[in-house]
Structure formats: C-alpha cells, structure tokens
Amino acid sequence: MKERLMERLHALFERRVRGFRVVNLAGCGFLVVLVLGVYAAKTDAGREGATISGVERQISDERRMLRLLKAELAHLEEPSRLQRLSSDYLGLKPVAAAREAPADSLVEVARQNGARKP
C-alpha cells in the first residue's frame, strides 16, 4: 500500500504538461496567487492609512475650532463687558453696599419681603 502511494506521488511529480512538470506549474500558480494577495493587502493598508490621515486632520481641525470657541467664550464672559452691556441695555447698576446683607440675616430678609417657608 505504501509503495503504491509512493508510485502515485512519483508519477504526479514527474507528470508533464507541454514540457513543464505539474508541480512546477502548481508552484508558479501558488506564487502568482501569493503575489496578488500581498498586493491586495498592501493596497488595502494604503487606503486605511489615508483614512487615518483624514481622521487625524479632522481631529486637528476640531481642536483648533475648540480653542477658538473657548477664546470667544472667554471674551463673551468678560465681567467688564457684561457690566457695560447690562448698564447700557438693561439699565442695571451695581448693588449699593447698603443693600448687601450677611448670610446669617437672609432668613429675616426673606420674611420681611413676604417669602414663605417651604
């Protein structure tokens, strides 16, 4: 049985098609498939690299926009600007020192102004 298997393998390796051994043709075919597979993987990796670059560029743009928005927010929340706008448009003025009350007397102030206990 073992001899018969060896004979078949030997016959397969020695078989020729148009002057080329079948084993050589199979090896060349495998090599072509392998080269095409590597080429496809490399192309896919290049595409992924381009996608990653695009996402990194987006992140950079978003960070720049975030810094810009934080700077604008800091400008809009400037106390001197808010004070000027509130006095110009709403007629509001700073509270006089005589109207300020300590934290201990807030309950009494609320009672005087008609506030009810919860």
Backbone as CSV, one residue per row, in Angstrom:
resi,resn,N_x,N_y,N_z,CA_x,CA_y,CA_z,C_x,C_y,C_z
1,MET,0.826,-1.185,0.000,0.000,0.000,0.000,0.874,1.255,0.000
2,LYS,1.918,1.236,0.860,2.812,2.371,0.942,3.566,2.545,-0.383
3,GLU,3.942,1.452,-0.971,4.653,1.518,-2.244,3.767,2.089,-3.336
4,ARG,2.515,1.718,-3.301,1.578,2.202,-4.312,1.373,3.720,-4.189
5,LEU,1.295,4.195,-2.956,1.154,5.625,-2.706,2.393,6.364,-3.199
6,MET,3.554,5.819,-2.929,4.804,6.430,-3.367,4.875,6.475,-4.898
7,GLU,4.400,5.421,-5.535,4.391,5.394,-7.005,3.485,6.481,-7.553
8,ARG,2.327,6.651,-6.946,1.388,7.694,-7.407,1.977,9.092,-7.215
9,LEU,2.603,9.328,-6.064,3.229,10.630,-5.820,4.356,10.874,-6.818
10,HIS,5.168,9.854,-7.066,6.260,9.986,-8.021,5.700,10.277,-9.410
11,ALA,4.629,9.592,-9.767,4.008,9.813,-11.080,3.443,11.231,-11.164
12,LEU,2.885,11.722,-10.064,2.338,13.083,-10.047,3.446,14.115,-10.209
13,PHE,4.550,13.900,-9.522,5.655,14.852,-9.608,6.362,14.809,-10.960
14,GLU,6.330,13.678,-11.595,7.015,13.535,-12.882,6.090,13.815,-14.066
15,ARG,4.826,13.983,-13.834,3.877,14.237,-14.923,4.187,15.589,-15.545
16,ARG,4.103,15.645,-16.853,4.452,16.877,-17.565,3.279,17.341,-18.416
17,VAL,3.158,18.671,-18.494,2.161,19.288,-19.365,2.904,20.277,-20.234
18,ARG,2.955,20.007,-21.548,3.658,20.840,-22.520,5.108,21.077,-22.126
19,GLY,5.720,20.105,-21.571,7.130,20.172,-21.234,7.425,20.664,-19.831
20,PHE,6.415,21.064,-19.090,6.617,21.535,-17.711,6.032,20.519,-16.753
21,ARG,6.724,20.327,-15.631,6.179,19.415,-14.629,4.984,20.069,-13.940
22,VAL,4.005,19.269,-13.577,2.784,19.751,-12.932,3.120,20.449,-11.609
23,VAL,4.097,19.910,-10.909,4.487,20.504,-9.621,5.013,21.913,-9.838
24,ASN,5.805,22.112,-10.896,6.332,23.447,-11.176,5.213,24.407,-11.531
25,LEU,4.263,23.921,-12.340,3.120,24.776,-12.698,2.294,25.140,-11.465
26,ALA,2.064,24.163,-10.579,1.309,24.435,-9.350,2.062,25.433,-8.477
27,GLY,3.377,25.310,-8.386,4.188,26.254,-7.609,4.114,27.661,-8.175
28,CYS,4.187,27.778,-9.483,4.070,29.101,-10.116,2.690,29.704,-9.883
29,GLY,1.678,28.866,-9.996,0.312,29.354,-9.731,0.168,29.838,-8.300
30,PHE,0.715,29.079,-7.367,0.664,29.485,-5.956,1.410,30.802,-5.745
31,LEU,2.557,30.947,-6.416,3.342,32.170,-6.305,2.574,33.375,-6.839
32,VAL,1.872,33.212,-7.954,1.070,34.303,-8.525,-0.048,34.689,-7.552
33,VAL,-0.715,33.688,-6.998,-1.785,33.964,-6.032,-1.230,34.683,-4.815
34,LEU,-0.078,34.279,-4.342,0.559,34.904,-3.181,0.928,36.356,-3.475
35,VAL,1.492,36.616,-4.650,1.862,37.985,-5.030,0.620,38.869,-5.108
36,LEU,-0.436,38.368,-5.719,-1.677,39.148,-5.806,-2.275,39.408,-4.424
37,GLY,-2.183,38.435,-3.539,-2.682,38.630,-2.176,-1.901,39.690,-1.430
38,VAL,-0.585,39.684,-1.568,0.247,40.711,-0.917,-0.063,42.080,-1.500
39,TYR,-0.228,42.157,-2.818,-0.563,43.421,-3.461,-1.905,43.957,-2.947
40,ALA,-2.893,43.080,-2.842,-4.209,43.497,-2.337,-4.115,43.968,-0.884
41,ALA,-3.341,43.271,-0.068,-3.185,43.671,1.338,-2.487,45.017,1.437
42,LYS,-1.476,45.229,0.609,-0.745,46.499,0.633,-1.641,47.646,0.168
43,THR,-2.434,47.421,-0.854,-3.360,48.440,-1.324,-4.376,48.785,-0.248
44,ASP,-4.892,47.774,0.416,-5.858,47.996,1.496,-5.221,48.762,2.649
45,ALA,-3.968,48.438,2.978,-3.266,49.139,4.052,-3.045,50.600,3.681
46,GLY,-2.741,50.872,2.418,-2.583,52.259,1.969,-3.878,53.033,2.078
47,ARG,-4.972,52.387,1.740,-6.285,53.025,1.850,-6.611,53.329,3.311
48,GLU,-6.306,52.381,4.187,-6.535,52.594,5.628,-5.655,53.728,6.157
49,GLY,-4.416,53.800,5.663,-3.517,54.882,6.066,-4.067,56.239,5.667
50,ALA,-4.639,56.315,4.470,-5.243,57.571,4.019,-6.443,57.932,4.883
51,THR,-7.230,56.935,5.261,-8.382,57.181,6.128,-7.929,57.685,7.491
52,ILE,-6.886,57.075,8.025,-6.359,57.501,9.323,-5.839,58.932,9.239
53,SER,-5.161,59.273,8.158,-4.663,60.645,7.983,-5.821,61.630,7.951
54,GLY,-6.892,61.267,7.268,-8.066,62.141,7.209,-8.683,62.356,8.581
55,VAL,-8.784,61.296,9.359,-9.354,61.408,10.700,-8.449,62.257,11.594
56,GLU,-7.136,62.071,11.480,-6.210,62.884,12.270,-6.313,64.357,11.887
57,ARG,-6.498,64.632,10.605,-6.675,66.019,10.153,-7.973,66.598,10.724
58,GLN,-9.028,65.804,10.741,-10.295,66.251,11.335,-10.127,66.561,12.815
59,ILE,-9.406,65.698,13.528,-9.176,65.919,14.957,-8.423,67.231,15.164
60,SER,-7.415,67.474,14.336,-6.646,68.716,14.437,-7.540,69.929,14.181
61,ASP,-8.390,69.849,13.159,-9.311,70.951,12.864,-10.290,71.176,14.015
62,GLU,-10.800,70.093,14.592,-11.744,70.220,15.706,-11.065,70.829,16.934
63,ARG,-9.820,70.462,17.193,-9.097,71.050,18.325,-8.875,72.542,18.112
64,ARG,-8.536,72.912,16.865,-8.354,74.331,16.555,-9.669,75.090,16.754
65,MET,-10.762,74.503,16.308,-12.076,75.133,16.467,-12.445,75.236,17.950
66,LEU,-12.102,74.217,18.734,-12.388,74.236,20.167,-11.625,75.364,20.854
67,ARG,-10.344,75.549,20.488,-9.566,76.649,21.065,-10.187,77.993,20.698
68,LEU,-10.636,78.123,19.450,-11.266,79.355,19.004,-12.549,79.626,19.781
69,LEU,-13.359,78.583,19.967,-14.616,78.755,20.713,-14.359,79.091,22.184
70,LYS,-13.336,78.496,22.776,-13.010,78.825,24.165,-12.553,80.269,24.283
71,ALA,-11.774,80.741,23.313,-11.340,82.142,23.329,-12.536,83.076,23.179
72,GLU,-13.470,82.718,22.297,-14.659,83.545,22.119,-15.515,83.551,23.380
73,LEU,-15.651,82.397,24.026,-16.412,82.314,25.268,-15.775,83.168,26.353
74,ALA,-14.447,83.128,26.456,-13.756,83.952,27.449,-14.020,85.432,27.184
75,HIS,-14.048,85.825,25.914,-14.348,87.224,25.589,-15.791,87.582,25.952
76,LEU,-16.720,86.686,25.619,-18.130,86.973,25.886,-18.453,87.004,27.376
77,GLU,-17.710,86.259,28.192,-17.969,86.211,29.633,-17.133,87.209,30.431
78,GLU,-16.446,88.109,29.753,-15.627,89.101,30.436,-16.502,89.961,31.344
79,PRO,-16.186,90.064,32.641,-17.034,90.819,33.570,-17.212,92.286,33.166
80,SER,-16.171,92.930,32.698,-16.317,94.347,32.317,-17.264,94.499,31.131
81,ARG,-17.212,93.569,30.199,-18.112,93.615,29.040,-19.556,93.386,29.476
82,LEU,-19.764,92.404,30.355,-21.122,92.126,30.842,-21.676,93.301,31.637
83,GLN,-20.825,93.934,32.441,-21.283,95.086,33.222,-21.675,96.224,32.293
84,ARG,-20.877,96.496,31.271,-21.184,97.565,30.321,-22.484,97.272,29.578
85,LEU,-22.666,96.025,29.116,-23.895,95.672,28.387,-25.125,95.758,29.284
86,SER,-25.012,95.305,30.535,-26.174,95.343,31.435,-26.558,96.766,31.789
87,SER,-25.593,97.647,31.902,-25.944,99.042,32.201,-26.456,99.745,30.954
88,ASP,-25.891,99.467,29.771,-26.328,100.131,28.532,-27.712,99.677,28.090
89,TYR,-27.978,98.378,28.097,-29.221,97.855,27.529,-30.318,97.597,28.563
90,LEU,-29.966,97.270,29.774,-30.972,96.910,30.775,-31.099,97.953,31.883
91,GLY,-30.191,98.894,31.902,-30.245,99.920,32.937,-29.873,99.394,34.316
92,LEU,-29.165,98.304,34.383,-28.774,97.739,35.670,-27.517,98.422,36.182
93,LYS,-27.438,98.543,37.509,-26.265,99.148,38.138,-25.776,98.210,39.225
94,PRO,-24.526,98.369,39.661,-24.040,97.532,40.755,-24.853,97.776,42.022
95,VAL,-24.966,96.769,42.860,-25.721,96.865,44.105,-24.958,97.768,45.077
96,ALA,-25.688,98.651,45.704,-25.059,99.543,46.683,-24.672,98.739,47.916
97,ALA,-23.625,99.170,48.588,-23.132,98.453,49.756,-24.163,98.418,50.875
98,ALA,-25.002,99.413,50.948,-26.023,99.449,51.994,-27.075,98.377,51.787
99,ARG,-27.236,97.866,50.581,-28.268,96.866,50.283,-27.763,95.440,50.491
100,GLU,-26.494,95.274,50.749,-25.947,93.935,50.955,-26.293,93.434,52.343
101,ALA,-26.537,92.149,52.470,-26.892,91.550,53.762,-25.967,90.377,54.037
102,PRO,-25.593,90.155,55.283,-24.775,88.984,55.605,-25.599,87.704,55.464
103,ALA,-24.940,86.591,55.326,-25.612,85.310,55.098,-26.520,84.928,56.263
104,ASP,-26.174,85.316,57.494,-26.990,84.970,58.665,-28.349,85.640,58.642
105,SER,-28.447,86.804,58.043,-29.711,87.547,58.084,-30.591,87.298,56.864
106,LEU,-30.254,86.366,55.997,-31.046,86.126,54.787,-32.446,85.610,55.107
107,VAL,-32.571,84.826,56.147,-33.897,84.318,56.523,-34.799,85.483,56.930
108,GLU,-34.264,86.413,57.688,-35.046,87.575,58.131,-35.420,88.469,56.953
109,VAL,-34.514,88.641,56.031,-34.800,89.451,54.835,-35.908,88.803,54.028
110,ALA,-35.891,87.491,53.920,-36.931,86.777,53.169,-38.276,86.923,53.847
111,ARG,-38.321,86.894,55.170,-39.591,87.060,55.901,-40.156,88.464,55.698
112,GLN,-39.281,89.462,55.706,-39.720,90.855,55.534,-40.309,91.070,54.156
113,ASN,-39.818,90.346,53.180,-40.294,90.539,51.801,-41.425,89.576,51.449
114,GLY,-41.969,88.874,52.438,-43.153,88.066,52.218,-42.889,86.659,51.692
115,ALA,-41.687,86.199,51.746,-41.393,84.833,51.286,-41.896,83.837,52.328
116,ARG,-42.415,82.717,51.874,-42.932,81.686,52.775,-41.917,80.569,52.926
117,LYS,-42.000,79.888,54.075,-41.129,78.739,54.290,-41.643,77.559,53.464
118,PRO,-40.769,76.759,52.943,-41.208,75.587,52.162,-41.778,74.491,53.029
